[in-house]
Amino acid sequence: MKSTWIPTLILVFTSFLVIIGGVVLGPTIYSFQEILQVITSKMGFTNNQLDNATTTIVWQIRLPRVLLAYLVGAGLSLIGLAMQTLVRNPLAEPYILGIASGASAGASLFYLGFLPPFISVALTLPLAAFLGSLFTMVLVLFISYKDGELQITRLLLAGVALASLMGAVSTFATFASPDLEKMKTVMFWLLGSFSGSRWDLVLLPALATLLALAFLLIFNRPLDALLLGEESAHHLGVPVQLFRWLLIGLAALVTGLLVAAAGAIGFVGLIIPHSIRAVVGVLHRKVVPLCFFAGGIFMVLADVASRTILPGEELPIGMITALCGAPFFLWLLRKNPYRFGQ
C-alpha cells in the first residue's frame, strides 16, 4: 500500500507557494508582506492604508488570475482522470479527444450570433460551451465503439478529426464576424488565456471543479471497478450504463465551463493523472485529491511562464501546455499496450 500523506502534504504546501509566487511575479514584483496586507485589508481583517495601484494590481488582476488558473488546472486534471477511467485508456484527455474544441465551437457560435435566434435565446455562454463539449464527446464515443468494444485507434482518430472539425467551425465563425473585438475574444478561446480574469469569472470554474472533485471522491469505488472492465464492474454491482452517462455529463459540463472561462487548454488532463498514478497507483481515493492539487500547481506555473518568458509579451497558455504535453503524449503513444492493468 502506497501512502499518500507525504505526497498530499507536499502538494498542499507547494500549492500555497505557487499561488503566492504567481501573485508576486509580473512586470512589477511585490513582496509577500505587501500581498498579505492587500488580502487582509480587502477581507476586512485590517485597515491598512495601501497604494491604490498596488491594491488594484494584486486584488483585481493577479489574485483572481492565479486562482482561476489553479481551478482550471485542477478541473482539467480531474476530467482527464475521469475520461481515462471511462475508456480505460491513459491517452484520453478533453483536448486530445476534441471535447475542448467542441466547447470552444459552441461558445464561439453563440457569442458571435451564428445560432438561430430561437436557440440562442435559451442559451448562455457557459451552456453553449457545455452543449458543444457534450455533442463532441458523445460523437467521439459513438464512432469509437464497435461491436460493444472501444477501439483505441478509432478513439484517437475520431478525437483528432473532430478536434480539427470543431476548430475549423470556430475559425470560420471568427473570420465571418465583422466585429474585431469579438474576433479577439474567440481567438482567446482557441488559444487559451487567463489575461481577462476577474472575480466574477472565478465562481463557475470553482463550482465545476469542486463538483468534479466531490463526484470522483464519492464514487471512487465504482471508478476503480471500471478499470477492471465493464463486465467486471457490472458483476461488482456498478450500474455501468448509468454511471457511464454520469461521467460523460460530468466531463462535458466541467470542460464546457472551464473552456468558457479560460479557453481550450490542452494536455493537462493527460500529464497530471498519468504522473500521479506512477507515484501512488491507480486507486481513485488516492489519485483524485493528488490530481486536484498537482493540476492546479501545473497550470499556475504554466501561466507564470506564459507572462514572463518574453518581456512585455504574453504567450497563449495553450502553447505552453502543448510544449509540455505533446512530447509526453508521443511518449505514451509509443508505449504498448495502452490499457490499464495490462
Buried (B, 14 or more C-beta within 10 A) or exposed (E): EEEBEEBBEEBEEBBEEBBBBBBBBBEEEBEEEBBBBBBEBBEEEBEEEBEEEBBEBBBBBBBBBBBBBBBBBBBBBBBBBBBBBBBBBBBBBBBBBBBBBBBBBBBBBBBBEBBEEEEBEEBEBBBBBBBBBBBBBBBBBEBBBEEEEBBBEBBBBBBBBBBEBBBEBBBBBBEEBEEEEBBEBBBBBBBBBBBEBEEEBBEBBBEBBBBBBEBBBEBBBBBBBBBBBBEEBEEBEBEBEEBBEBBBBBBBBBBBBBBBBBBBBBBBBBBBBBBBBEEBEBBBBBBBBBBBBBBBBBBBBBBBBBBBEEEEEBBBBBBBBBEBBBEBBEEBEEEEEBBBEE
